[in-house]
Amino acid sequence: MNPTSRAFLLGPLLKRVSRSFYLTLRILPPAMRDPIGLAYLLARAADTIADTSLVSPERRLDLLLSLRAQVNGAPDDAALARIADDVAGQQTQQDERVLLESLGAAFAILRDLNAADRDAVRDIVTTLTTGMEFDLRTFPDETSGQIAALERFDELDRYTYLVAGCVGEFWTKMTYAHMPGALKAAPDAMLARGVRFGKALQMTNVLRDCPRDLRIGRCYLPAAMLARRGLAPHDLLAPDASSRAQPVLADLLRTTLSLFQDAIDYTLAIPPGAVRLRLACLWPIMIGLDTLVLLARNRAWLDPAQPSKVRRNDVYRIMAVSLPLVASNAMVRAWAARRVRAIEAEL
């Protein structure tokens, strides 16, 4: 298959670089797959640029802003070549290199989308790259040995919107555009729930990935919350950090559970007959709540050697369990309530 073809980019390459998201994407109704898949590829390319630690943060920021400008304007062959030269060659994963070297083909797909989908993809990639820009401007070089923290919860809340809440918004817009009548609730209500849905998933990622992020100088746990418990960001690297920071984890788990309630309401506002769309929403909720159970039970949650991560086999188990649940609001709520009780029992 031609590595620059639409079929390759939105098929095999997307599958290889998106991992579990590809499972969700494939269950979506066909009309939604191309714009959402393309948005994912462009965002993944931007994320690879932002995360390539062998390139200086200043250079990564320049390349990230260049990519964003091309998403919103015309592709620049010289700028794309600079991305390939500076970043693609630093990738240990071949698929990441191929993605960065295929950006010209991705922009060709973007041009071929209808105007509404093209504008929506541009908007979501712009917002997501703003979140990546925030990271590069806020945190130190990963190799500096320094740690910087967000100051207040409202900064964390804004960050979760920039990197995930906006995805729930985009997803909702795509559903209204490509599945008219599928969502019976008012658009404003569904858009607000979609934002909180995305924030729920990102808060889960923040808590799960905290041990790794701390070791590259990034503390997303707000300094003000830590200070109320007598902690500073560098204290989270100490051997007893997990127990000392347990109250902070408990506070943020409660916040995240509240966000997941909106995610469940979002999913159950989709008619039971729209099974594919329901499953696409239900799977990340189930994986997310199972991750929170692991976090709540993990007394060494800040130890990178003891990650709170749902294993691949468990993902397939969740998919199997979801099938008899998906069409029943009562069964979905009962399943979620059991997970919430398991989490609350540990707080």
C-alpha positions in Angstrom: 0.0 0.0 0.0 1.3 3.5 -0.9 2.6 5.0 2.3 1.2 8.4 1.3 -2.2 7.2 0.3 -5.4 8.2 2.1 -6.2 4.5 2.8 -2.8 3.9 4.4 -2.8 7.0 6.6 -6.4 6.5 7.8 -6.0 2.7 8.0 -2.8 0.9 8.9 -0.8 3.9 10.0 -3.6 5.2 12.2 -4.0 1.8 13.8 -0.3 1.6 14.6 0.1 5.0 16.2 -3.3 5.2 18.0 -3.3 1.9 19.9 -6.5 1.7 22.0 -8.1 4.8 20.4 -8.2 2.9 17.1 -10.6 0.4 18.7 -13.0 3.3 19.5 -12.5 4.8 16.1 -13.4 1.6 14.2 -16.7 1.2 16.1 -17.8 4.7 15.0 -20.3 5.2 12.2 -18.4 5.5 8.9 -19.1 9.1 8.2 -17.4 10.2 11.4 -14.2 8.2 10.9 -12.2 10.3 8.4 -12.4 13.7 10.1 -11.8 12.3 13.6 -9.1 9.9 12.3 -7.3 12.8 10.5 -7.6 15.1 13.5 -6.0 12.3 15.6 -3.1 11.9 13.2 -2.3 15.6 13.1 -2.6 15.9 16.8 -0.4 12.8 17.3 2.2 14.3 15.0 2.1 17.6 16.9 2.4 15.6 20.2 5.5 13.7 18.9 7.1 17.1 18.0 6.4 18.4 21.5 7.6 15.3 23.3 10.9 14.6 21.4 13.3 15.4 24.3 16.4 15.1 22.1 15.3 18.3 20.4 15.6 21.5 22.6 12.3 22.8 23.9 12.8 26.1 22.1 13.2 24.3 18.7 10.2 22.0 19.5 8.1 25.0 20.1 9.1 26.6 16.8 8.3 23.4 14.9 5.0 23.0 16.8 3.9 26.6 15.9 5.0 26.0 12.3 2.8 22.9 12.1 -0.2 24.8 13.6 0.3 27.5 11.0 0.2 25.0 8.2 -2.9 23.3 9.6 -4.6 26.7 9.4 -3.1 27.8 6.2 -1.2 26.3 3.3 1.4 23.5 3.7 5.0 24.6 3.4 7.2 22.0 1.9 10.4 23.5 3.4 8.8 23.7 6.8 7.6 20.0 6.5 11.2 19.1 5.5 12.5 20.8 8.6 10.1 18.8 10.8 11.2 15.6 9.1 14.9 16.5 9.4 14.8 17.7 13.1 12.2 15.3 14.6 11.5 12.3 12.5 15.1 11.2 12.6 15.1 11.2 16.4 12.2 8.7 16.7 12.9 5.1 17.9 9.5 4.0 16.7 9.3 3.6 12.9 5.6 4.5 12.8 6.2 7.8 14.4 8.8 8.6 11.8 6.5 7.5 9.0 3.7 9.8 10.4 6.0 12.8 10.5 7.2 12.1 7.0 3.6 11.7 5.8 2.4 15.1 6.9 2.1 16.4 3.3 -0.3 13.6 2.6 -2.3 14.3 5.7 -2.7 17.9 4.7 -3.9 16.7 1.3 -6.7 14.8 3.1 -7.5 17.9 5.1 -7.9 19.9 1.9 -10.3 17.2 0.6 -12.7 17.3 3.5 -15.9 19.3 3.2 -15.6 22.9 4.5 -17.4 22.2 7.8 -15.3 19.2 8.7 -12.1 21.0 7.6 -12.9 23.9 9.9 -13.7 21.6 12.7 -10.4 19.7 12.3 -8.4 22.9 12.2 -10.1 24.2 15.3 -9.5 21.0 17.3 -5.8 20.7 16.3 -5.3 24.4 17.1 -6.7 23.9 20.6 -4.8 20.7 21.2 -1.5 22.3 20.1 -2.2 25.2 22.4 -2.2 22.7 25.3 1.1 21.4 24.0 2.5 24.9 23.7 1.5 25.5 27.3 3.5 22.4 28.4 6.6 23.6 26.5 6.4 27.1 28.0 5.5 26.1 31.5 7.8 23.2 32.3 11.6 22.9 32.3 13.7 20.8 29.9 13.1 17.2 30.8 16.8 16.7 31.4 17.3 19.7 33.7 16.5 17.9 37.0 14.1 20.7 37.9 10.4 20.4 38.7 7.7 23.0 38.0 4.1 22.8 39.1 0.8 24.3 38.1 -0.1 26.9 40.7 -3.9 26.5 41.1 -6.6 24.1 40.2 -8.1 26.5 37.7 -4.8 26.1 35.7 -5.3 22.3 35.8 -8.9 22.7 34.7 -8.0 24.9 31.8 -5.2 22.5 30.8 -7.6 19.5 30.8 -9.8 21.5 28.5 -7.0 22.3 26.1 -5.8 18.7 25.8 -9.0 16.7 26.1 -12.1 18.7 27.0 -12.0 20.2 23.5 -12.0 16.7 22.1 -15.4 16.0 23.7 -16.6 19.2 22.1 -15.3 18.2 18.7 -16.7 14.7 19.0 -20.1 16.2 19.8 -20.0 18.5 16.8 -19.0 15.7 14.5 -22.0 13.6 15.8 -24.5 16.4 15.2 -23.0 17.0 11.7 -22.8 13.3 10.6 -25.6 11.6 12.5 -28.4 14.1 12.5 -31.1 13.1 15.0 -28.8 10.7 16.9 -28.5 13.1 19.9 -31.9 14.0 21.3 -30.6 16.4 24.0 -30.1 20.1 23.4 -26.7 20.9 21.7 -25.6 23.2 24.4 -26.2 20.6 27.1 -24.4 17.9 25.1 -21.4 20.2 24.3 -21.0 21.0 28.0 -21.2 17.3 28.9 -18.8 16.5 26.1 -16.2 19.0 27.5 -16.5 17.4 31.0 -16.3 13.9 29.4 -12.9 14.8 27.9 -11.8 16.4 31.2 -12.7 13.2 33.1 -10.4 11.2 30.8 -7.5 13.7 31.0 -7.8 13.9 34.8 -7.5 10.2 34.9 -4.4 10.4 32.7 -2.9 13.1 34.9 -3.3 11.0 38.0 -2.1 7.8 36.4 0.9 9.3 34.7 2.0 11.5 37.7 5.1 9.3 38.6 6.5 9.5 35.1 5.6 13.2 34.6 7.3 14.2 37.9 10.5 12.6 36.7 10.6 14.8 33.6 10.0 17.9 35.7 6.2 18.2 35.2 3.9 18.4 38.2 0.2 18.8 37.2 -0.9 18.5 40.8 -1.5 22.2 41.7 1.0 23.6 44.1 -1.8 25.3 46.2 -3.4 21.9 46.8 0.0 20.3 47.8 0.7 23.2 50.1 -2.5 22.7 52.0 -1.2 19.2 52.8 2.3 20.5 53.8 3.9 19.4 50.5 6.0 21.0 47.8 6.3 19.5 44.3 9.8 18.0 44.9 8.5 16.2 48.0 6.5 13.9 45.6 9.8 12.2 44.6 10.5 11.0 48.2 10.0 7.3 49.1 7.1 8.2 51.4 5.4 10.5 48.9 2.5 8.2 48.1 1.2 8.1 51.6 1.8 11.8 52.3 0.1 12.9 49.1 -2.8 10.4 49.5 -5.2 13.2 50.6 -4.4 15.2 47.4 -5.1 12.1 45.4 -8.4 11.6 47.2 -9.5 15.2 46.5 -8.7 14.9 42.8 -10.3 11.5 42.5 -13.6 13.0 43.9 -13.3 15.8 41.3 -12.7 13.3 38.5 -15.7 11.1 39.6 -17.9 14.2 39.3 -16.7 14.7 35.7 -17.4 11.0 34.9 -21.0 11.4 36.0 -21.4 13.9 33.2 -19.6 11.4 30.8 -22.1 8.8 31.8 -25.0 11.2 31.3 -23.6 12.1 27.9 -23.4 8.4 26.8 -26.9 7.6 28.0 -28.3 10.6 26.1 -27.4 8.7 22.9 -30.4 6.5 21.9 -30.0 2.8 22.8 -30.3 1.9 19.1 -27.1 3.8 18.2 -25.0 1.0 19.6 -21.8 1.9 17.8 -21.9 5.5 19.1 -22.7 4.3 22.6 -19.9 1.8 22.6 -17.4 4.4 21.4 -18.3 6.5 24.5 -18.7 3.6 26.9 -15.3 2.0 26.4 -13.2 5.0 27.5 -15.5 5.5 30.5 -15.1 1.9 31.6 -11.4 1.9 31.1 -11.2 5.3 32.9 -13.2 4.2 35.9 -11.2 0.9 36.2 -8.0 3.0 36.2 -9.4 5.1 39.0 -10.1 1.9 41.0 -6.5 0.9 40.5 -5.3 4.3 41.6 -7.5 4.4 44.7 -6.2 1.0 45.8 -2.6 1.7 45.0 -0.8 2.7 48.2 2.4 3.4 46.1 0.6 5.4 43.4 3.6 7.8 43.0 6.1 4.9 42.5 6.8 4.5 38.7 7.6 0.8 39.4 4.0 0.2 40.5 1.8 1.9 37.8 -2.0 2.1 38.0 -2.6 1.0 34.5 -5.3 -1.2 32.9 -3.6 -4.0 31.0 -4.4 -4.8 27.4 -6.1 -8.1 28.4 -8.4 -6.1 30.7 -9.2 -3.8 27.9 -10.5 -6.7 25.8 -12.4 -8.0 28.9 -14.0 -4.5 29.2 -15.1 -4.6 25.6 -16.7 -8.0 26.1 -18.5 -6.9 29.3 -19.8 -3.8 27.5 -21.8 -5.6 24.9 -24.7 -6.8 27.1 -24.7 -3.5 29.0 -24.6 -1.0 26.2 -28.3 -0.8 25.3 -29.5 -0.6 28.9 -29.3 2.7 30.8 -30.0 0.9 34.1 -27.3 -1.7 33.5 -24.7 1.0 32.6 -25.6 3.0 35.6 -25.4 -0.1 37.9 -22.0 -1.0 36.5 -20.7 2.6 37.0 -22.2 2.8 40.5 -20.2 -0.4 41.5 -17.0 1.2 40.3 -17.7 4.5 42.1 -18.4 2.6 45.4 -15.2 0.7 45.0 -13.3 4.0 44.6 -15.1 5.8 47.4 -14.5 2.9 49.8 -10.7 3.7 49.5 -11.0 7.4 50.0 
